[in-house]
Amino acid sequence: MIRIENLSRKFEVGNQIVRALDHIDLEITKGEYISIMGVSGSGKSTLLNILGLLDTPTKGDYILSGINTSEMNDDEMAHIRSTKIGFVFQSFHLIPRLTAAENIEMPMVLAGIKPKDRQEKVEIALSHVSLNDRSDHKPEQLSGGQRQRVAIARSIVMEPDVLLADEPTGNLDSTSGIEIVRLIEDLNKAGLTLIVVTHDRKLGNRSDRLIRLLDGKIINDNVK
C-alpha cells in the first residue's frame, strides 16, 4: 500500500543543512498497525508529514496505492489527502464556531459532496465515535476526549485508506487517552491502516510493528 524508496528530506537552517530524513526505505501493507517512535529531532514528524502529503521529500519516491506522489502537482496531492488519508492531531484542530457535526462535515463540504449525502455520512461517523448525542455541541462544550473523538470522526468520514495519528493522546488524561486508543485500534481491526507517531512507550508498544528513528534513519523495524 505504501512504499518509500531512498527518501531524504533536508532543511536549510542558517548556514547548516539538517537531514531530517536520510535515505529511508519503508514498506507498509494495507491494514497494518504501526507506531513510529524516536527522540525529538529524530525525523518522525517529518516522516508523518510526508506520508500525509503535507510535505514533500528532497529526494526519493513515496508511492501510495500504486501512485508515485513525487510526480503529483499540488491539486493532485490535495485530492489524495482529502480522499485517501485521515489525520488525527494532538491539538484536535477543530473549528471553534462549528458544531461537532459541522466539523465532521467540513471535509465533505470541501469535496463538493451533496448535503443529503453529507448528513448521512456525518451520522454514521458520529455513531462510530459514540457522539450522536453531542452533534450540536461546539468544541468548547466538549471534554478533551470528546473533542478528539470528533476529530477522529472527521478523519474517517471520507472513508480513507490510512489514518495518521500524531500524538493522539498527548492532550488527554489517562482515562480519555485509553478510550481514544481503543477507538482507533477498533478502526484498524475493521481494516483501516493505522500509523501512530508517539513519545508514549506504552502506546508505541501496543502496535503490531514498531519503527524507531534516530537522526533521520530507521534504526529498528520490529514486527511483533
N, C-alpha and C positions, 0 to 999 in steps of 0.2 A: 504493500500500500504506500509506504514511504521509503524512499531510497535517497541517501545523501552520499555524494561521491566527492572526495578530495576537497571538502568545503572549508573555506577560510573566510574570516571577517576581520579586517584591520581598521583601526581608527587612528586618526592623527590627533595627538594631544600635545599642543605646543610644538616642540621640535622632535617629539618622540612618536614612534609608531607602536601602537598597542595591538597585539594579536589576541583579540577576544576569542576567536576560534582558529585553530591551527591544524589544517589538513585532516578534517574529520570524515570518517566513513561510518555510515549507520544504516541499518535496515529495520523497519518496523512493519509487522504484518497486521492485517485487519483484526480488530478485536483484542489486541494486546493491552495489558495494563502495565504501564511503565512509569517509574519515578526517576527523576533526574536530580542528583544532589551534588553539592560541592561548596567550598567556602566562597565568601563574597569575592567577586572578581574572577571566578573560575570559568565563566562563559555560559552558565546555564540559562540566564535570562536572554542573552544574545541568541542562543540556540532556539529557545522558545519563540522569540520574536521572528526568527527566520522560518521556523515551522509554521507559524501563523501568518506568514506573508506580511508582517508588519515591518520587516527589514529585509534587505537583500544581501547576499554574500558578495564579498570582494572577488572570490574565486570559487570555482566548483559548481556542482549541479545539485538541485533539490528537485526530485521527481515525486509528484503526488498523484496517486491513482493513474500512473502511466503518462502523466503530463509533466514535461520539463518546465518548471515555473521560472527558470532562469531566462527563458525566451519570451516571457509574457510582458505585455505593457501594463501600465497602471490600472486601466479599466478591466483588463482580464484578471489581474490579481485581486481587484476589489470584488469581482463576481465570484471567484473561488472562495475568498474569505467569507462572503455572505451566505454561500450555499453549502460548502463542504467542511467548514471549520467553526467550531464553537469555542468561546472564550469565557473563562471564569477567573476573575482577578481578586486579589486580596482586598481591594478597596471598593468592590461591588460595581462602581461606575454606573449607578442608576441615575436617572434624570429626576431631580427633586420635585419638579412641578407636575410630574406624571404619576398616575396611579400604578399599582403593581401590574394590572392588566395592560395598561398603556405602555409601560416599559417593555413588557414581554412582546407586545405587538410591534414595536418600533422596527425591528429588522424586516418584518414583512411589509410595513409601510414603505420603507426604503427600496424594497424589492418590487414594489408595484403590485402586490397581491390584492385581490378584491376584498372589500370589507367583510362580506359574508364568509368568505373562506378564512379570513384572519380571525374572526370571532371564534369559530370552531376550533382552530389550532391553539388559540390562547387558552380556551377552556381545557383542552387536553393537556397542555403544558402545565397549567395551574394544578390539575389533578395529579400529574406526575410528582409534583413537589408538595402536595397536600396543603395548598393555599387558596382553594376556591373561596373560602370564607373571608379572605383578605384581599380580594381582587380590586376593590375600590379604595384601598388604603394607599396613601403616599408613603415614600420611604421613611419619612420622619415618624410615621405612626407604626413602624415595624421594628422588631428587635433585630439585632445583628444577624442572627441565624436566619430569620425570615427574609431579610434583605438578600442574603446570599442565596437563598432558595429562589427568590425572584430572579436573581442574576443567572442561576442555573437554568431556570425555565426559559429565560430569554435566549440562552446559549443553545438550547436544543430545539427551539420552536421551528427552525428551518430544517430540522432533521439532518444535521451534519454527519460526516463520516468519522470525524475525530473531535475530541474535546480536549482543549489545552487548559490546564488549571495552574495558575501561578500563585503559590502560597494560599490555597483556597480557605484555610482555617486560620490564617495569620491574625485576623482581627476579631476572632471569636473566642468565647470562653470554652472550656474543655467539653462541656455537655453539648453545646451547639456545634462545636467542631466535629465531634463524633457523629452527630446526625448528618452533617454535610458530607463527611467521608463515606458514610454508609449509602447516602443518596447517590453520589457519583459512582460508587462501586456497583450499585444496582444497575445504573445505566450501562456500565461496562459489561456486566453479566448479560444484559439484553443485546449486546453486540457492538456497542459504541467503543471505538478505540480511545483509550484514556491515557494521557500523558500529563504527569503532575511534576511540577518543579517545587521543591520544598527544602527548608532547612531542618524540618522536624524529622528526626531519625525514626520515630515511631511510625509516622505517616509513610515515610520512604520505604520502610521495611514491610509494609502491607502489600506492596505491589508484587506482581509476578516476575518482574525484571527490574533490576536496579542498575542505573548507569551513573557512574561517578566521573566528574570532570575536575581537572586541575590545570591551570594555566592554558586553558583553551583546548586541551586534549582529553580524549576519553582514556582514563587510566584503569577503569574497571567496568565491565559489562557482564553482570551476573544474572543468569536466568535461574530462578529458584525451582 
